[in-house]
Amino acid sequence: MLTEAHYNFLKKNSLYLQNVKAERELITYFFSIYNELTGENKPVTGCGRCVLNVKKRLKIELYKYEEFHGIQNS
């Protein structure tokens, strides 16, 4: 499950979890959170499909965190 710090970061940058271009630093951090959650060691890549899959998983984790903590989606 997401840590509170990861949740806050993803919530602050939730626009970039959509299908929009993000800076390499942001994508790198998304991959870091993804790898921490899944235990994988997925390398940061410019592959659009790969990035989209990582973002999709992070959105799911964001939703699960909010559900678990009773946070109303704004």
SVG drawing of the C-alpha trace seen along z (x, -y; Angstrom):
<svg xmlns="http://www.w3.org/2000/svg" viewBox="-16 -19 32 27">
<polyline fill="none" stroke="black" stroke-width="0.4" points="0.0,0.0 1.1,-3.6 2.8,-5.5 1.3,-8.8 4.2,-10.6 3.7,-8.8 0.0,-9.4 0.5,-13.2 3.0,-13.3 0.7,-11.4 -2.3,-13.5 -0.3,-16.7 0.8,-15.5 -2.4,-13.7 -2.8,-15.6 0.4,-13.8 -1.2,-10.4 -3.5,-11.2 -2.4,-10.7 -0.2,-13.9 3.5,-14.3 5.5,-14.7 9.1,-15.6 11.6,-12.8 12.2,-13.5 8.5,-13.0 8.3,-9.8 11.4,-8.5 9.7,-9.1 6.5,-7.4 8.6,-4.3 10.3,-4.4 6.9,-4.4 5.7,-1.6 8.7,0.5 8.4,0.1 4.8,1.1 5.2,4.1 8.6,5.3 9.6,5.2 12.6,3.5 11.1,1.9 13.6,-0.4 12.5,-4.0 11.8,-4.1 10.4,-6.4 8.1,-3.7 4.7,-5.3 2.8,-2.1 5.1,-1.3 4.7,-4.7 0.9,-4.5 0.8,-1.1 2.8,-2.5 0.5,-5.5 -2.5,-3.3 -1.3,-1.1 -0.5,-4.3 -4.0,-5.6 -5.4,-2.3 -3.2,-2.5 -4.3,-6.1 -7.9,-5.0 -7.3,-2.1 -5.5,-4.4 -8.5,-6.8 -11.0,-4.0 -9.0,-2.5 -8.6,-5.8 -12.1,-7.1 -10.9,-10.0 -13.5,-11.7 -12.3,-12.0 -12.2,-15.7"/>
</svg>
